[in-house]
């Protein structure tokens, strides 16, 4: 077998198609939302898992905030502003949940609304 034929065999057919950013965002957000729900369902015994999921959720929303704050972002200004507000709310509400002064439900609801938007929009 020549080097070229070995390369063709190894790289010739990709097993997974290229994914869009929207698809990746959806999958990451869905995974974090599932973790938030599962930890919340455990009640006080799931607080460590909840804290971990909240941390990841907050990091993701920080990425969203940076993305919509970028002047080169192609989303409409009004949508960018609303998403930035949601990122700010997520940040402050996460702190309240970690201090056990608020419920995680609003964060799950926000994520679910974004998931519906990502799923319903054209790719």
N, CA, C and O of each residue as an XYZ file, in Angstrom:
492
protein
N       0.856     -1.174      0.000
C       0.000      0.000      0.000
C       0.902      1.238      0.000
O       1.829      1.339      0.803
N       0.628      2.154     -0.886
C       1.422      3.382     -0.957
C       0.950      4.370      0.093
O      -0.119      4.208      0.682
N       1.747      5.378      0.317
C       1.371      6.412      1.294
C       0.087      7.107      0.887
O      -0.753      7.424      1.729
N      -0.061      7.343     -0.410
C      -1.266      8.021     -0.897
C      -2.498      7.161     -0.682
O      -3.531      7.661     -0.236
N      -2.408      5.889     -0.989
C      -3.585      5.036     -0.798
C      -3.892      4.860      0.687
O      -5.059      4.738      1.060
N      -2.872      4.844      1.539
C      -3.106      4.751      2.976
C      -3.817      6.010      3.477
O      -4.726      5.930      4.303
N      -3.394      7.174      2.969
C      -4.044      8.425      3.351
C      -5.486      8.453      2.882
O      -6.374      8.881      3.619
N      -5.723      8.000      1.661
C      -7.108      7.967      1.150
C      -7.983      7.051      1.987
O      -9.138      7.370      2.269
N      -7.430      5.915      2.381
C      -8.214      4.988      3.183
C      -8.511      5.572      4.562
O      -9.618      5.425      5.081
N      -7.520      6.231      5.147
C      -7.698      6.779      6.484
C      -8.526      8.040      6.536
O      -9.258      8.268      7.499
N      -8.416      8.862      5.507
C      -9.081     10.164      5.524
C     -10.113     10.337      4.419
O     -10.769     11.376      4.341
N     -10.257      9.360      3.590
C     -11.109      9.478      2.410
C     -12.566      9.752      2.698
O     -13.184     10.589      2.040
N     -13.117      9.068      3.661
C     -14.540      9.278      3.941
C     -14.708      9.694      5.393
O     -14.461      8.918      6.315
N     -15.121     10.898      5.565
C     -15.358     11.393      6.922
C     -16.601     10.732      7.483
O     -17.621     10.627      6.802
N     -16.514     10.288      8.725
C     -17.656      9.594      9.309
C     -18.713     10.551      9.837
O     -19.875     10.170      9.981
N     -18.328     11.790     10.127
C     -19.291     12.761     10.640
C     -19.289     14.000      9.750
O     -18.226     14.531      9.428
N     -20.468     14.461      9.353
C     -20.524     15.670      8.533
C     -20.115     16.901      9.347
O     -20.174     16.888     10.576
N     -19.711     17.935      8.669
C     -19.366     19.186      9.318
C     -20.613     19.760      9.983
O     -21.695     19.768      9.395
N     -20.452     20.235     11.200
C     -21.593     20.759     11.946
C     -21.566     22.273     11.949
O     -20.499     22.886     11.901
N     -22.741     22.871     12.004
C     -22.846     24.326     12.056
C     -22.620     24.805     13.486
O     -22.748     24.036     14.439
N     -22.282     26.090     13.621
C     -22.132     26.682     14.949
C     -23.440     26.576     15.728
O     -23.439     26.321     16.932
N     -24.540     26.772     15.034
C     -25.851     26.709     15.692
C     -26.095     25.313     16.270
O     -26.627     25.173     17.371
N     -25.705     24.294     15.524
C     -25.868     22.918     15.981
C     -25.005     22.651     17.217
O     -25.447     21.999     18.163
N     -23.799     23.150     17.200
C     -22.899     22.970     18.338
C     -23.432     23.721     19.551
O     -23.448     23.180     20.657
N     -23.872     24.971     19.353
C     -24.456     25.752     20.448
C     -25.648     25.015     21.049
O     -25.791     24.935     22.269
N     -26.503     24.477     20.179
C     -27.683     23.761     20.639
C     -27.280     22.581     21.516
O     -27.823     22.403     22.606
N     -26.336     21.782     21.048
C     -25.932     20.586     21.787
C     -25.326     20.931     23.146
O     -25.635     20.284     24.146
N     -24.473     21.938     23.183
C     -23.843     22.330     24.449
C     -24.895     22.875     25.419
O     -24.912     22.510     26.595
N     -25.760     23.740     24.925
C     -26.803     24.309     25.779
C     -27.766     23.229     26.265
O     -28.189     23.254     27.421
N     -28.112     22.290     25.405
C     -29.015     21.198     25.793
C     -28.375     20.326     26.873
O     -29.041     19.925     27.828
N     -27.103     20.037     26.722
C     -26.403     19.209     27.710
C     -26.373     19.907     29.071
O     -26.650     19.284     30.096
N     -26.043     21.175     29.079
C     -25.988     21.914     30.341
C     -27.384     22.011     30.962
O     -27.534     21.875     32.176
N     -28.387     22.242     30.147
C     -29.760     22.344     30.655
C     -30.211     21.024     31.264
O     -30.865     21.014     32.307
N     -29.867     19.905     30.622
C     -30.198     18.587     31.199
C     -29.527     18.417     32.562
O     -30.133     17.896     33.499
N     -28.283     18.856     32.664
C     -27.564     18.753     33.940
C     -28.204     19.632     35.009
O     -28.318     19.223     36.164
N     -28.620     20.836     34.628
C     -29.307     21.717     35.584
C     -30.583     21.062     36.098
O     -30.850     21.057     37.300
N     -31.371     20.506     35.171
C     -32.636     19.863     35.560
C     -32.388     18.667     36.468
O     -33.051     18.513     37.494
N     -31.433     17.818     36.093
C     -31.158     16.606     36.870
C     -30.695     16.964     38.283
O     -31.129     16.348     39.256
N     -29.828     17.946     38.390
C     -29.337     18.352     39.706
C     -30.456     18.981     40.528
O     -30.560     18.723     41.727
N     -31.282     19.790     39.907
C     -32.397     20.422     40.614
C     -33.386     19.369     41.112
O     -33.947     19.508     42.199
N     -33.598     18.326     40.326
C     -34.519     17.259     40.714
C     -34.036     16.486     41.945
O     -34.841     15.884     42.656
N     -32.734     16.502     42.192
C     -32.177     15.790     43.350
C     -32.359     16.563     44.650
O     -32.166     16.019     45.738
N     -32.734     17.841     44.529
C     -32.912     18.645     45.734
C     -31.582     18.957     46.396
O     -30.558     19.054     45.720
N     -31.590     19.115     47.712
C     -30.364     19.494     48.425
C     -29.205     18.513     48.218
O     -28.043     18.921     48.250
N     -29.499     17.252     48.011
C     -28.426     16.268     47.824
C     -27.706     16.448     46.482
O     -26.623     15.897     46.283
N     -28.290     17.202     45.580
C     -27.676     17.427     44.279
C     -26.983     18.769     44.151
O     -26.696     19.221     43.043
N     -26.707     19.419     45.301
C     -26.167     20.775     45.237
C     -24.797     20.836     44.564
O     -24.526     21.784     43.828
N     -23.939     19.865     44.792
C     -22.609     19.878     44.161
C     -22.742     19.772     42.644
O     -22.055     20.475     41.902
N     -23.627     18.895     42.192
C     -23.856     18.757     40.751
C     -24.500     20.022     40.192
O     -24.190     20.442     39.077
N     -25.391     20.623     40.965
C     -26.031     21.866     40.545
C     -24.996     22.982     40.417
O     -25.010     23.733     39.441
N     -24.104     23.094     41.390
C     -23.071     24.130     41.345
C     -22.182     23.953     40.112
O     -21.811     24.933     39.465
N     -21.845     22.717     39.793
C     -21.020     22.448     38.607
C     -21.754     22.832     37.322
O     -21.179     23.460     36.433
N     -23.014     22.452     37.236
C     -23.815     22.783     36.052
C     -24.024     24.297     35.946
O     -23.987     24.854     34.849
N     -24.243     24.955     37.077
C     -24.394     26.413     37.075
C     -23.121     27.102     36.598
O     -23.177     28.076     35.848
N     -21.999     26.598     37.029
C     -20.715     27.156     36.594
C     -20.569     27.050     35.071
O     -20.192     28.012     34.401
N     -20.876     25.863     34.541
C     -20.767     25.673     33.087
C     -21.777     26.524     32.337
O     -21.475     27.057     31.270
N     -22.984     26.654     32.897
C     -24.013     27.482     32.271
C     -23.572     28.943     32.229
O     -23.743     29.628     31.221
N     -23.005     29.405     33.333
C     -22.527     30.790     33.414
C     -21.392     31.027     32.415
O     -21.344     32.073     31.769
N     -20.491     30.073     32.289
C     -19.392     30.198     31.319
C     -19.937     30.267     29.893
O     -19.464     31.065     29.083
N     -20.925     29.434     29.588
C     -21.519     29.459     28.249
C     -22.187     30.802     27.982
O     -22.029     31.368     26.900
N     -22.923     31.311     28.945
C     -23.582     32.608     28.758
C     -22.566     33.747     28.657
O     -22.834     34.756     28.004
N     -21.409     33.597     29.293
C     -20.337     34.582     29.104
C     -19.850     34.568     27.658
O     -19.571     35.619     27.080
N     -19.751     33.382     27.080
C     -19.363     33.264     25.667
C     -20.421     33.921     24.781
O     -20.091     34.656     23.850
N     -21.693     33.650     25.077
C     -22.773     34.280     24.309
C     -22.680     35.803     24.407
O     -22.829     36.500     23.404
N     -22.433     36.319     25.612
C     -22.349     37.771     25.806
C     -21.203     38.362     24.995
O     -21.361     39.399     24.351
N     -20.067     37.710     25.027
C     -18.928     38.190     24.232
C     -19.254     38.168     22.743
O     -18.887     39.081     22.003
N     -19.940     37.126     22.319
C     -20.280     36.994     20.903
C     -21.233     38.092     20.448
O     -21.030     38.693     19.393
N     -22.268     38.356     21.234
C     -23.235     39.375     20.808
C     -22.699     40.792     20.992
O     -23.211     41.732     20.383
N     -21.672     40.952     21.827
C     -21.056     42.276     21.999
C     -20.075     42.600     20.872
O     -19.670     43.750     20.707
N     -19.705     41.601     20.114
C     -18.767     41.797     18.996
C     -19.447     42.634     17.913
O     -20.532     42.275     17.454
N     -18.830     43.741     17.495
C     -19.440     44.588     16.463
C     -19.631     43.877     15.122
O     -20.428     44.320     14.295
N     -18.915     42.794     14.906
C     -19.049     42.044     13.653
C     -20.162     40.994     13.704
O     -20.410     40.306     12.714
N     -20.828     40.870     14.850
C     -21.922     39.912     14.966
C     -23.042     40.328     14.020
O     -23.421     41.498     13.975
N     -23.569     39.366     13.265
C     -24.565     39.651     12.226
C     -26.018     39.640     12.722
O     -26.931     39.942     11.954
N     -26.236     39.298     13.988
C     -27.610     39.298     14.501
C     -28.139     40.727     14.561
O     -27.358     41.669     14.695
N     -29.457     40.901     14.465
C     -30.039     42.241     14.601
C     -29.703     42.829     15.971
O     -29.612     42.110     16.966
N     -29.521     44.140     16.001
C     -29.134     44.821     17.241
C     -30.097     44.539     18.391
O     -29.661     44.344     19.526
N     -31.386     44.515     18.117
C     -32.362     44.298     19.194
C     -32.216     42.890     19.787
O     -32.347     42.719     20.999
N     -31.949     41.896     18.958
C     -31.750     40.532     19.451
C     -30.445     40.437     20.236
O     -30.378     39.777     21.273
N     -29.427     41.094     19.737
C     -28.143     41.089     20.449
C     -28.304     41.710     21.835
O     -27.746     41.208     22.811
N     -29.058     42.793     21.922
C     -29.281     43.458     23.209
C     -30.048     42.543     24.173
O     -29.714     42.461     25.355
N     -31.064     41.865     23.668
C     -31.852     40.963     24.526
C     -30.995     39.799     25.016
O     -31.083     39.406     26.179
N     -30.163     39.247     24.127
C     -29.297     38.140     24.533
C     -28.261     38.601     25.561
O     -27.937     37.867     26.495
N     -27.750     39.808     25.385
C     -26.794     40.338     26.350
C     -27.465     40.525     27.714
O     -26.872     40.223     28.750
N     -28.683     41.017     27.707
C     -29.436     41.165     28.958
C     -29.625     39.800     29.623
O     -29.455     39.674     30.835
N     -29.975     38.783     28.842
C     -30.156     37.441     29.411
C     -28.858     36.925     30.016
O     -28.877     36.248     31.044
N     -27.734     37.239     29.386
C     -26.438     36.835     29.940
C     -26.196     37.526     31.283
O     -25.718     36.898     32.228
N     -26.522     38.802     31.365
C     -26.370     39.530     32.633
C     -27.292     38.956     33.709
O     -26.886     38.778     34.858
N     -28.541     38.667     33.322
C     -29.481     38.077     34.266
C     -28.980     36.715     34.738
O     -29.035     36.406     35.928
N     -28.494     35.910     33.806
C     -27.984     34.582     34.150
C     -26.849     34.694     35.160
O     -26.774     33.920     36.114
N     -25.980     35.652     34.941
C     -24.859     35.847     35.861
C     -25.360     36.175     37.268
O     -24.938     35.540     38.234
N     -26.242     37.143     37.393
C     -26.710     37.554     38.722
C     -27.600     36.494     39.366
O     -27.526     36.271     40.574
N     -28.437     35.844     38.566
C     -29.338     34.840     39.134
C     -28.557     33.599     39.568
O     -28.913     32.957     40.556
N     -27.507     33.263     38.845
C     -26.671     32.133     39.237
C     -26.086     32.356     40.623
O     -26.053     31.438     41.443
N     -25.628     33.563     40.882
C     -25.095     33.900     42.199
C     -26.161     33.705     43.272
O     -25.876     33.168     44.342
N     -27.372     34.134     42.992
C     -28.467     33.976     43.959
C     -28.782     32.502     44.203
O     -29.053     32.104     45.336
N     -28.747     31.693     43.146
C     -29.015     30.254     43.315
C     -27.918     29.618     44.162
O     -28.203     28.826     45.061
N     -26.671     29.962     43.877
C     -25.562     29.393     44.643
C     -25.614     29.804     46.112
O     -25.148     29.065     46.979
N     -26.170     30.958     46.392
C     -26.347     31.413     47.786
C     -27.625     30.866     48.403
O     -27.961     31.160     49.550
N     -28.331     30.061     47.610
C     -29.588     29.425     48.039
C     -30.677     30.444     48.351
O     -31.502     30.252     49.244
N     -30.653     31.544     47.582
C     -31.652     32.600     47.728
C     -32.636     32.621     46.563
O     -33.577     33.414     46.553
N     -32.417     31.746     45.580
C     -33.295     31.698     44.404
C     -33.315     30.274     43.859
O     -32.456     29.450     44.172
N     -34.311     30.020     43.046
C     -34.458     28.719     42.408
C     -33.776     28.722     41.041
O     -33.592     29.779     40.437
N     -33.411     27.564     40.568
C     -32.737     27.435     39.279
C     -33.733     27.472     38.112
O     -33.323     27.625     36.961
N     -35.011     27.336     38.390
C     -36.042     27.244     37.346
C     -35.969     28.350     36.295
O     -36.073     28.039     35.109
N     -35.795     29.629     36.659
C     -35.715     30.660     35.613
C     -34.552     30.449     34.642
O     -34.678     30.744     33.454
N     -33.426     29.945     35.136
C     -32.291     29.687     34.252
C     -32.603     28.552     33.286
O     -32.242     28.613     32.111
N     -33.266     27.529     33.777
C     -33.677     26.411     32.913
C     -34.670     26.916     31.870
O     -34.577     26.560     30.696
N     -35.621     27.747     32.302
C     -36.616     28.292     31.373
C     -35.961     29.135     30.270
O     -36.341     29.043     29.103
N     -34.992     29.941     30.645
C     -34.284     30.752     29.644
C     -33.568     29.852     28.643
O     -33.666     30.048     27.432
N     -32.849     28.867     29.165
C     -32.133     27.955     28.270
C     -33.094     27.234     27.331
O     -32.807     27.073     26.145
N     -34.233     26.803     27.865
C     -35.215     26.106     27.024
C     -35.749     27.024     25.930
O     -35.949     26.584     24.798
N     -35.979     28.282     26.250
C     -36.450     29.234     25.236
C     -35.398     29.422     24.146
O     -35.735     29.488     22.964
N     -34.137     29.509     24.533
C     -33.065     29.659     23.546
C     -32.961     28.393     22.702
O     -32.751     28.472     21.492
N     -33.105     27.234     23.327
C     -33.067     25.972     22.573
C     -34.189     25.923     21.538
O     -33.978     25.487     20.407
N     -35.380     26.371     21.928
C     -36.499     26.396     20.972
C     -36.166     27.326     19.804
O     -36.450     27.004     18.651
N     -35.566     28.478     20.104
C     -35.178     29.412     19.050
C     -34.120     28.847     18.125
O     -34.192     29.023     16.908
N     -33.128     28.160     18.704
C     -32.074     27.563     17.882
C     -32.635     26.440     17.001
O     -32.231     26.278     15.850
N     -33.556     25.683     17.553
C     -34.139     24.575     16.808
C     -35.079     25.067     15.715
O     -35.160     24.472     14.640
N     -35.789     26.159     15.997
C     -36.786     26.650     15.050
C     -36.223     27.501     13.943
O     -36.840     27.622     12.884
N     -35.055     28.100     14.163
C     -34.471     28.988     13.145
C     -33.834     28.208     12.018
O     -33.470     27.041     12.167
N     -33.709     28.869     10.903
C     -33.062     28.249      9.741
C     -31.574     28.167      9.980
O     -30.982     29.072     10.566
N     -30.967     27.088      9.529
C     -29.534     26.877      9.686
C     -28.767     27.614      8.631
O     -27.538     27.553      8.605
